[in-house]
Amino acid sequence: MGRVFMDYCVELHNEGKCDSATASMAKYRLTDTQCKVADECVQLHGGYGYMWEYLVGRGFADARVQRIYAGTNEIMKELISRKVLA
Ligand SMILES: Cc1cc2nc3c(=O)[nH]c(=O)nc-3n(C[C@H](O)[C@H](O)[C@H](O)COP(=O)(O)OP(=O)(O)OC[C@H]3O[C@@H](n4cnc5c(N)ncnc54)[C@H](O)[C@@H]3O)c2cc1C
């Protein structure tokens, strides 16, 4: 679902039609999913997954910031709701 939605957003962007609410939906949903997947990967690898020396641990840390920068995901929800309610 995420891949299809992202492809759709890229198509819109290429046509100059990707509005900020749609971009916010992509940012919110996909980074949220990225964090859930990274968290499951850490769990699967047990203690090794948590260690900085292992790629899984680094992937988890890298994923976590995605929900914060470029506008936090809570702000994405606000932007989306403003468009939906407008
Ligand atoms: C590695 C990294 C790189 C960055 N690079 C850049 C960059 O290149 N350019 C740039 O301009 N900025 C950059 N930033 C800043 C980034 O955009 C901000 O960290 C981000 O917008 C969040 O702002 P804040 O840190 O002030 O958190 P805050 O706004 O203080 O948020 C703290 C918490 O409060 C919540 N919150 C805040 N307001 C609301 C609200 N209205 N409703 C609900 N919840 C709310 C947030 O969701 C979050 O959970 C970077 C940040 C990081 C970590």
PDBQT file of the ligand as one rigid body, heavy atoms in Angstrom, charges set to zero:
ROOT
HETATM    1  C1  LIG A 101      18.654  15.396  12.417  1.00  0.00    +0.000 C 
HETATM    2  C2  LIG A 101      17.805  16.639  12.236  1.00  0.00    +0.000 A 
HETATM    3  C3  LIG A 101      18.002  17.423  11.113  1.00  0.00    +0.000 A 
HETATM    4  C4  LIG A 101      17.239  18.574  10.912  1.00  0.00    +0.000 A 
HETATM    5  N1  LIG A 101      17.463  19.328   9.803  1.00  0.00    +0.000 NA
HETATM    6  C5  LIG A 101      16.778  20.454   9.609  1.00  0.00    +0.000 A 
HETATM    7  C6  LIG A 101      17.014  21.270   8.456  1.00  0.00    +0.000 A 
HETATM    8  O1  LIG A 101      17.854  20.954   7.608  1.00  0.00    +0.000 OA
HETATM    9  N2  LIG A 101      16.297  22.415   8.310  1.00  0.00    +0.000 N 
HETATM   10  C7  LIG A 101      15.382  22.803   9.233  1.00  0.00    +0.000 A 
HETATM   11  O2  LIG A 101      14.756  23.846   9.056  1.00  0.00    +0.000 OA
HETATM   12  N3  LIG A 101      15.130  22.050  10.344  1.00  0.00    +0.000 NA
HETATM   13  C8  LIG A 101      15.801  20.896  10.549  1.00  0.00    +0.000 A 
HETATM   14  N4  LIG A 101      15.555  20.129  11.680  1.00  0.00    +0.000 N 
HETATM   15  C9  LIG A 101      14.578  20.620  12.665  1.00  0.00    +0.000 C 
HETATM   16  C10 LIG A 101      13.284  19.842  12.555  1.00  0.00    +0.000 C 
HETATM   17  O3  LIG A 101      12.525  20.287  11.446  1.00  0.00    +0.000 OA
HETATM   18  C11 LIG A 101      12.520  20.046  13.884  1.00  0.00    +0.000 C 
HETATM   19  O4  LIG A 101      13.219  19.284  14.863  1.00  0.00    +0.000 OA
HETATM   20  C12 LIG A 101      11.078  19.580  13.752  1.00  0.00    +0.000 C 
HETATM   21  O5  LIG A 101      10.313  20.445  12.960  1.00  0.00    +0.000 OA
HETATM   22  C13 LIG A 101      10.416  19.490  15.138  1.00  0.00    +0.000 C 
HETATM   23  O6  LIG A 101      10.526  20.701  15.791  1.00  0.00    +0.000 OA
HETATM   24  P1  LIG A 101      11.090  20.745  17.284  1.00  0.00    +0.000 P 
HETATM   25  O7  LIG A 101      12.348  19.926  17.324  1.00  0.00    +0.000 OA
HETATM   26  O8  LIG A 101      11.121  22.163  17.676  1.00  0.00    +0.000 OA
HETATM   27  O9  LIG A 101      10.041  19.941  18.151  1.00  0.00    +0.000 OA
HETATM   28  P2  LIG A 101       8.718  20.549  18.795  1.00  0.00    +0.000 P 
HETATM   29  O10 LIG A 101       7.962  21.329  17.770  1.00  0.00    +0.000 OA
HETATM   30  O11 LIG A 101       9.068  21.185  20.081  1.00  0.00    +0.000 OA
HETATM   31  O12 LIG A 101       7.928  19.185  19.042  1.00  0.00    +0.000 OA
HETATM   32  C14 LIG A 101       8.077  18.419  20.255  1.00  0.00    +0.000 C 
HETATM   33  C15 LIG A 101       6.914  17.474  20.331  1.00  0.00    +0.000 C 
HETATM   34  O13 LIG A 101       5.705  18.218  20.450  1.00  0.00    +0.000 OA
HETATM   35  C16 LIG A 101       4.804  17.823  19.424  1.00  0.00    +0.000 C 
HETATM   36  N5  LIG A 101       4.010  18.959  18.964  1.00  0.00    +0.000 N 
HETATM   37  C17 LIG A 101       4.449  20.211  18.669  1.00  0.00    +0.000 A 
HETATM   38  N6  LIG A 101       3.443  20.987  18.227  1.00  0.00    +0.000 NA
HETATM   39  C18 LIG A 101       2.333  20.200  18.234  1.00  0.00    +0.000 A 
HETATM   40  C19 LIG A 101       0.986  20.416  17.892  1.00  0.00    +0.000 A 
HETATM   41  N7  LIG A 101       0.552  21.601  17.445  1.00  0.00    +0.000 N 
HETATM   42  N8  LIG A 101       0.114  19.401  18.014  1.00  0.00    +0.000 NA
HETATM   43  C20 LIG A 101       0.553  18.192  18.464  1.00  0.00    +0.000 A 
HETATM   44  N9  LIG A 101       1.819  17.917  18.819  1.00  0.00    +0.000 NA
HETATM   45  C21 LIG A 101       2.695  18.905  18.705  1.00  0.00    +0.000 A 
HETATM   46  C22 LIG A 101       5.698  17.311  18.301  1.00  0.00    +0.000 C 
HETATM   47  O14 LIG A 101       4.977  16.447  17.448  1.00  0.00    +0.000 OA
HETATM   48  C23 LIG A 101       6.766  16.593  19.075  1.00  0.00    +0.000 C 
HETATM   49  O15 LIG A 101       6.342  15.310  19.439  1.00  0.00    +0.000 OA
HETATM   50  C24 LIG A 101      16.273  18.955  11.873  1.00  0.00    +0.000 A 
HETATM   51  C25 LIG A 101      16.068  18.142  13.002  1.00  0.00    +0.000 A 
HETATM   52  C26 LIG A 101      16.818  16.992  13.188  1.00  0.00    +0.000 A 
HETATM   53  C27 LIG A 101      16.565  16.134  14.415  1.00  0.00    +0.000 C 
ENDROOT
TORSDOF 0
